Amino acid sequence: MYDFLYLQLHTDLDVGNKNIRYVLAGEGAGTIFAINELTGDIHAMKRLDREEKAEYTLTAQVINRDTNEPLEPPSEFIIKVQDINDNPPQFIEGPYQGSVPEMSPVGTSVTRVTATDADDPVYGNSAKLVYSILEGQPYFSIDQNTAIIKVALAGMDREMREDYLVVIQAKDMGGHMGGLSGTTTVTVTLTDINDNPPKFSKGSYEFTISEDLGIGKPGGRVKANDRDIGENAKSTYSIIAGDEKDVFEIVTDSQTQEGILTLKKALDFESKYFYNLTVVATNIRPSATGAPFMDQTTIKIIVEDADEPPVFTKSTYVFEVHENAAINTVIGTVTARDQDATRSLIRYSIDRHTDLERQFNIHVDDGKITLAKPLDRETDTWHNITVTATEIRNHSQISRAIVAIRVLDINDNAPEFPTEYEAFLCENGKPGQVIQTISAVDRDNPAQGHTFHYRLEMLNNPNFTIKNNLETIPSASWRNTTRSVVRNRKCTCCPSW
């Protein structure tokens, strides 16, 4: 940039001639540049800035002062603005962000910065830049020509320090004295690598789990901490010893990275009340060296006894009783037992919703079922009742069992004739002639184990006989009898009448 510009135009005309005048036209004439009409000297009227406009094209001409007629053709000339070092370097894109993996070796490239200088790059050294680090050593270095920032210190650990602020300077004039400079900042972040194994916060854990904990429910949480972040910090948990019956499993909470111990099978305090599990946490990603990162701990599990309901020896009982059994006859006995260590006494009862007629009773202490009302097989062959067993110590602990009672038949029903019979007989009927077939039914059950036979006898009339369809009739079967009147009429249709 020039504070003053002086040019002198020359002409072949006699400069002593007072009748000539110099005129100027073109870019900036009259505003930026002015010409002395008498001498032809050109002056700059304001400061010039090469970075705004590097050259101007102008024309000058000599004219007659009186007539304004040109005395010679116009002359064109170019004014070039010569550069000076008046612009400092600038980092247009700064401030910068860069990253590099932790533990990177010396010389690893981090990022590149770029400064620009508005001065003329082909004239002198005004735009020749040299880069250097003002802050950020000894961790990083910069190539003075390419402006590539590199790692300068080995073994930088993200877990010790993650971010570094680096101040970069660009200086023109090739870095020599008197040059102008500009600065920018670069925030360098060390990115994580998997260089830390998981580590349990405790060498051993102890959980007390109630035996009534449901399947899939959490029984405890463990945590293997990892100084790494992101995927490098994620671990999976597994049980490698102490769970021979495959009772437990451990899964990873995706949010907290905890290992959640859950049940795959129900616990039973009475069969096993202590477990000693060995649990391993293993990184999902391999380590920086390729070897797996893992840690292990011990989980001691104490199974807590829960108050469980009594257990019947059978889920369903089947008893039999004859229908003529006496009241208070013992039909059968049910048995339930408290499996808990406290061994509570048991009280038995009948669910009366299943025995609305109160046909049966049960002894509250020993579970004996007795008959309360007479039975009739022909009315109900089966009775299905529900019995309950309740702990005396905790009335909320109740179990139920089905009792099916089969009523056995006895011969307590006489045969029955379905109707009174009326037969027709011709007076000339022959002996042995079939006059009528009669039958009787018995409600007792022949399939119950008894053999029922029916003996039909003719009473009060020696002129007629009845032929039985059974050959052998045990005398014990004769006690239940019934009678029917067979009325005899003479046949009115026979011609002999």
C-alpha positions in Angstrom: 0.0 0.0 0.0 1.3 3.4 -1.0 0.8 6.6 0.9 2.0 8.7 -2.1 2.4 8.0 -5.8 4.2 10.2 -8.2 4.5 9.8 -11.9 5.6 12.2 -14.6 4.4 12.0 -18.2 6.7 13.2 -21.0 5.7 14.5 -24.4 7.5 15.3 -27.6 5.8 18.7 -27.7 7.6 21.7 -26.6 7.0 21.7 -22.8 7.7 25.4 -22.8 4.6 26.0 -24.8 2.1 27.4 -22.3 -0.8 26.6 -24.5 -1.0 22.9 -23.7 -2.8 21.0 -21.0 -2.5 17.4 -19.8 -5.7 15.3 -19.2 -6.2 11.9 -17.6 -8.9 9.3 -18.2 -9.5 5.7 -17.3 -9.8 3.6 -14.0 -9.7 5.9 -11.0 -9.0 9.1 -13.0 -10.1 12.1 -11.0 -11.0 10.0 -7.9 -7.9 7.9 -7.1 -5.4 9.6 -9.5 -4.9 13.2 -10.4 -2.7 14.8 -13.1 -1.0 18.2 -13.0 -2.4 19.9 -16.2 0.8 21.9 -16.7 3.5 19.4 -15.8 1.8 16.0 -16.5 2.7 14.8 -13.0 0.3 12.1 -11.7 -0.4 11.8 -8.0 -2.4 9.3 -5.9 -5.2 11.0 -4.2 -5.8 8.2 -1.5 -4.0 5.2 -0.1 -3.7 2.3 -2.5 -4.3 -1.3 -1.5 -3.0 -4.0 -3.7 -5.3 -6.6 -2.1 -8.2 -4.6 -3.3 -6.9 -3.8 -6.8 -3.5 -4.7 -8.1 -3.4 -2.5 -11.2 -5.2 0.3 -13.0 -5.4 1.1 -16.8 -5.3 4.8 -17.6 -4.9 7.0 -20.7 -3.2 10.4 -20.9 -3.4 13.0 -23.6 -2.1 16.5 -24.4 -4.7 19.0 -25.7 -4.7 22.6 -26.7 -5.7 24.7 -23.7 -7.6 27.1 -25.8 -9.4 24.9 -28.2 -9.4 21.6 -26.3 -8.3 19.9 -29.5 -5.8 16.9 -29.0 -2.3 17.7 -30.0 -1.3 14.0 -30.1 -3.0 10.6 -29.9 -3.9 9.4 -26.3 -1.3 7.2 -24.6 -2.4 4.2 -22.5 -0.4 3.1 -19.5 -0.9 0.7 -16.6 -0.2 1.5 -13.0 0.7 -1.6 -11.0 0.4 -1.4 -7.2 3.6 -3.0 -5.7 3.0 -5.3 -2.7 4.3 -4.7 0.8 3.9 -7.0 3.7 0.8 -5.4 5.2 -1.4 -8.5 5.8 -0.9 -11.1 8.6 -1.6 -14.8 8.0 -5.1 -15.9 8.9 -6.6 -19.3 9.8 -10.0 -19.0 8.1 -11.2 -22.4 9.2 -10.1 -22.3 12.8 -10.4 -23.2 15.6 -9.8 -26.8 14.7 -10.7 -30.1 16.2 -8.5 -33.2 15.8 -8.3 -36.7 17.2 -5.8 -39.5 17.4 -6.0 -42.9 19.1 -4.4 -43.0 22.5 -1.0 -44.8 22.8 -0.3 -43.8 19.2 3.4 -44.0 18.2 5.5 -40.8 17.7 4.9 -39.3 14.3 1.3 -40.4 13.9 -0.6 -37.7 12.0 -3.3 -35.9 13.9 -4.7 -33.2 11.6 -3.6 -30.4 9.3 -4.2 -26.7 9.6 -4.2 -24.1 6.8 -3.4 -20.3 7.0 -3.8 -17.9 4.2 -2.0 -14.6 3.5 -3.5 -11.9 1.3 -0.1 -10.5 0.3 1.4 -11.3 -3.1 2.7 -14.9 -3.1 5.0 -14.2 -6.1 6.6 -11.0 -4.9 9.1 -11.3 -2.1 8.4 -13.3 1.1 5.3 -11.5 2.2 3.1 -14.6 1.8 5.7 -17.2 2.6 4.4 -18.9 5.7 6.2 -20.9 8.4 4.2 -22.9 11.1 5.2 -23.5 14.7 3.6 -24.6 18.0 3.3 -22.0 20.7 1.5 -24.3 23.2 1.1 -28.1 23.2 4.6 -29.4 23.6 6.0 -31.9 24.3 2.9 -33.8 23.3 2.6 -32.6 19.7 4.7 -31.2 16.9 4.0 -29.5 13.6 5.7 -29.6 10.2 6.7 -26.0 9.6 6.0 -26.3 5.9 3.0 -28.7 5.5 1.3 -27.7 8.8 0.6 -31.3 9.6 0.3 -31.8 13.4 1.8 -35.1 14.7 2.2 -37.0 17.9 5.4 -36.1 19.6 5.2 -38.1 22.8 4.7 -41.9 23.1 2.3 -43.6 25.5 -0.3 -40.8 25.8 -3.1 -42.4 27.8 -6.7 -41.3 27.4 -7.6 -42.5 30.8 -5.0 -40.1 32.3 -5.9 -37.1 30.0 -8.3 -37.0 27.1 -8.1 -33.4 25.6 -5.2 -31.2 24.7 -5.3 -27.6 23.6 -2.6 -26.8 20.9 -1.8 -23.2 19.8 -0.4 -23.0 16.3 1.3 -19.9 14.8 1.7 -19.1 11.1 4.4 -16.4 10.4 5.0 -14.8 7.0 8.3 -13.5 5.6 9.5 -17.1 5.9 9.5 -16.7 9.7 12.2 -14.0 9.6 12.3 -11.0 11.9 9.7 -8.4 11.1 7.2 -10.8 9.6 3.5 -10.8 10.6 1.8 -13.7 12.3 -1.5 -15.3 13.1 -2.6 -18.0 15.5 -5.3 -20.6 15.9 -6.1 -23.3 18.4 -6.5 -27.0 17.8 -8.3 -29.2 20.4 -6.8 -32.7 20.1 -8.9 -35.5 21.6 -7.4 -38.9 22.3 -9.8 -41.5 21.2 -10.2 -44.7 23.2 -8.7 -48.1 22.5 -9.3 -51.2 24.5 -6.3 -51.1 26.7 -7.9 -51.7 30.0 -9.5 -55.0 31.2 -12.8 -55.1 33.2 -12.3 -55.2 36.9 -14.8 -56.3 39.5 -15.2 -53.9 42.3 -15.2 -56.8 44.8 -13.3 -60.0 45.0 -16.5 -61.7 46.1 -20.2 -60.9 46.4 -22.8 -62.4 48.7 -26.6 -62.4 48.1 -29.4 -63.8 50.1 -32.2 -65.0 47.8 -35.6 -66.3 48.9 -36.5 -69.7 47.6 -39.8 -68.3 46.3 -38.1 -65.9 43.9 -39.8 -66.3 40.5 -38.1 -67.7 37.4 -36.4 -64.9 35.5 -36.5 -62.5 38.5 -33.2 -60.7 39.4 -31.5 -62.0 42.5 -28.5 -59.7 42.6 -26.2 -57.4 40.5 -22.5 -57.3 40.0 -20.4 -54.8 38.2 -17.0 -55.1 36.4 -15.8 -51.6 35.9 -13.8 -50.7 32.8 -11.8 -47.5 32.4 -12.3 -47.6 28.7 -15.5 -46.1 27.1 -18.1 -47.0 24.5 -17.8 -50.4 23.0 -14.4 -51.0 24.5 -16.0 -50.9 28.0 -18.7 -53.4 27.3 -18.5 -56.8 28.8 -20.5 -60.0 28.9 -20.9 -62.1 32.1 -20.9 -65.9 32.4 -21.0 -68.5 35.1 -18.0 -70.9 34.8 -18.3 -72.9 38.0 -20.6 -73.7 40.9 -23.9 -74.1 39.0 -23.9 -77.8 38.1 -27.7 -78.0 38.0 -28.0 -74.9 35.7 -30.1 -73.0 38.2 -28.8 -69.5 37.5 -27.9 -67.3 34.5 -26.3 -63.9 34.4 -27.1 -61.3 31.7 -25.7 -57.9 31.0 -27.8 -54.7 31.6 -27.2 -52.8 28.4 -27.7 -49.4 30.2 -25.6 -49.9 33.3 -23.2 -52.7 32.1 -24.1 -54.6 35.3 -24.3 -58.4 35.4 -27.8 -59.3 36.6 -28.1 -62.7 38.3 -31.5 -64.4 37.5 -33.1 -67.8 38.1 -33.5 -70.4 35.4 -35.0 -72.9 37.8 -36.8 -72.6 41.1 -34.8 -72.7 44.3 -35.5 -75.2 47.0 -34.2 -74.4 50.4 -34.9 -77.9 51.7 -32.7 -79.5 49.0 -29.9 -76.9 48.7 -29.4 -73.7 50.7 -26.0 -72.5 49.5 -24.3 -71.9 46.1 -20.8 -70.7 45.4 -20.6 -69.4 41.8 -17.6 -68.3 39.8 -18.5 -65.5 37.4 -16.3 -64.1 34.6 -16.6 -60.7 32.9 -15.1 -60.6 29.4 -14.8 -57.6 27.1 -16.8 -57.8 23.9 -14.0 -56.4 21.9 -10.5 -57.8 21.8 -7.8 -55.9 23.5 -5.3 -53.7 21.7 -2.9 -56.7 21.8 -5.5 -59.1 20.6 -5.7 -61.1 23.8 -9.1 -61.3 25.6 -9.6 -59.0 28.6 -11.4 -60.6 31.5 -11.8 -60.7 35.2 -13.5 -63.1 37.6 -15.2 -63.0 41.0 -17.1 -65.3 43.4 -20.7 -65.0 44.2 -21.9 -66.7 47.3 -25.7 -67.3 47.3 -27.6 -68.1 50.5 -31.0 -69.5 49.8 -33.5 -68.2 52.3 -36.3 -70.4 53.5 -39.7 -69.2 52.4 -43.0 -70.2 54.0 -44.4 -72.5 51.4 -47.8 -74.2 51.5 -48.2 -77.8 52.6 -47.8 -80.5 50.0 -50.2 -83.4 49.8 -48.8 -86.9 49.2 -51.1 -87.1 46.1 -52.7 -84.4 44.0 -55.8 -86.7 43.6 -57.1 -89.4 46.0 -59.6 -92.1 45.0 -61.5 -94.0 47.7 -64.4 -96.5 47.6 -67.2 -97.1 50.0 -70.3 -99.3 50.0 -73.6 -97.5 49.8 -74.8 -99.1 53.0 -71.8 -97.9 55.0 -72.7 -96.7 58.5 -72.4 -93.0 59.5 -68.9 -92.1 60.7 -67.4 -94.9 58.7 -63.8 -93.9 57.8 -63.6 -93.8 54.0 -59.9 -92.9 53.6 -57.2 -90.6 54.8 -55.4 -87.7 53.1 -52.0 -86.5 54.2 -50.2 -83.2 53.7 -46.8 -82.1 55.0 -45.1 -78.8 55.6 -41.8 -78.9 53.7 -40.4 -75.9 55.5 -37.8 -76.2 58.2 -40.3 -74.9 60.8 -42.6 -77.9 60.1 -45.9 -76.2 60.9 -48.8 -78.4 62.0 -51.6 -78.9 59.5 -55.3 -78.5 59.7 -57.6 -80.3 57.2 -61.0 -79.2 56.0 -63.5 -79.8 53.2 -64.3 -77.1 50.7 -68.1 -77.1 51.2 -68.6 -75.6 47.8 -67.7 -79.1 46.5 -69.9 -80.9 49.2 -73.1 -78.8 49.3 -75.0 -81.7 50.9 -72.4 -82.1 53.6 -72.2 -85.8 52.8 -68.7 -86.2 54.3 -66.6 -84.9 57.2 -62.8 -84.8 57.7 -60.8 -84.9 60.9 -59.0 -81.6 61.2 -55.8 -83.2 62.6 -55.3 -86.5 60.9 -57.1 -86.0 57.6 -59.5 -89.0 58.0 -62.6 -88.6 55.8 -65.8 -90.1 57.3 -69.3 -90.5 56.2 -71.8 -87.9 57.5 -75.0 -88.9 55.7 -76.2 -92.2 54.2 -75.2 -92.9 50.6 -77.3 -94.1 47.7 -75.4 -95.4 44.7 -78.5 -95.2 42.5 -78.6 -91.4 43.1 -74.9 -90.6 43.0 -72.2 -93.1 41.9 -69.3 -90.7 42.4 -68.6 -87.8 44.8 -65.8 -85.4 44.0 -64.8 -83.1 46.8 -61.9 -80.8 47.5 -60.0 -81.0 50.7 -57.6 -78.3 52.0 -54.5 -78.4 54.2 -53.7 -75.2 56.1 -50.7 -74.3 58.1 -51.6 -73.5 61.7 -48.6 -71.1 61.9 -49.6 -69.2 58.8 -53.2 -69.5 57.7 -52.4 -68.0 54.3 -50.5 -71.1 53.3 -53.1 -73.4 51.9 -53.0 -76.4 49.6 -55.8 -78.3 47.9 -56.3 -81.9 46.7 -59.1 -83.6 44.9 -60.8 -86.6 46.5 -62.9 -88.8 44.3 -65.2 -91.2 46.3 -66.8 -94.1 44.4 -70.0 -95.5 45.9 -70.1 -99.3 45.6 -73.4 -101.0 45.0 -75.3 -103.4 47.3 -78.5 -105.4 46.6 -80.9 -102.9 48.1 -83.4 -102.5 45.4 -86.3 -105.0 44.6 -87.1 -105.8 41.0 -89.9 -103.8 39.5 -92.6 -104.6 36.9 -93.0 -101.8 34.5 -96.8 -102.3 34.3 -99.7 -104.6 35.2 -100.1 -107.2 32.6 -103.4 -108.3 30.9 -103.4 -111.6 29.0 -106.0 -113.3 26.7 -106.5 -117.0 26.8 -108.8 -119.2 24.8 -110.7 -121.7 26.8 -109.4 -124.5 24.7 -105.8 -123.5 25.3 -103.4 -126.3 25.6 -101.1 -127.0 28.5 -97.7 -125.4 28.0 -99.0 -122.8 25.6 -97.3 -119.4 26.0 -99.9 -116.9 27.0 -97.9 -113.8 27.9 -94.3 -112.8 28.4 -93.6 -110.6 31.5 -90.4 -108.9 32.7 -89.0 -107.1 35.7 -86.1 -104.6 36.1 -83.7 -104.1 39.0 -81.9 -100.7 39.7 -79.0 -102.4 41.3 -75.8 -102.6 39.2 -74.9 -106.0 37.9 -71.5 -104.6 36.9 -70.6 -103.8 40.4 -69.4 -107.3 41.2 -72.7 -108.9 42.1 -74.7 -111.4 40.0 -78.3 -110.5 40.1 -80.9 -113.1 39.1 -84.7 -112.8 39.1 -87.0 -115.6 40.2 -90.5 -115.1 39.0 -93.1 -117.1 40.9 -96.8 -117.5 40.3 -98.9 -116.8 43.4 -102.5 -117.7 44.2 -103.3 -119.6 41.0 -102.3 -123.3 40.6 -103.7 -123.4 37.1 -100.9 -121.3 35.6 -97.1 -121.6 35.7 -94.3 -119.2 34.8 -91.1 -120.4 33.2 -88.0 -118.5 34.4 -85.2 -117.7 32.0 -82.6 -118.4 34.6 -81.7 -121.8 35.7 -79.9 -121.3 39.0 -81.1 -118.7 41.6 -79.0 -118.3 44.7 -81.2 -118.1 47.7 -79.5 -115.0 48.9 -81.0 -113.1 46.0 -84.5 -113.9 47.0 -84.9 -111.3 49.7 -85.9 -108.4 47.4 -89.2 -109.2 45.7 -92.0 -107.5 43.9 -95.4 -108.5 42.7 -97.6 -107.7 39.7 -101.2 -108.9 39.0 -101.9 -110.6 35.7 -105.6 -110.5 34.9 -106.9 -113.3 32.7 -109.7 -112.9 30.3 -111.3 -115.4 28.1 -110.9 -114.9 24.4 -114.1 -113.4 22.8 -112.9 -113.9 19.3 -112.8 -117.7 19.2 -115.8 -119.3 17.1 -116.3 -122.0 19.8 -117.6 -119.3 22.1 
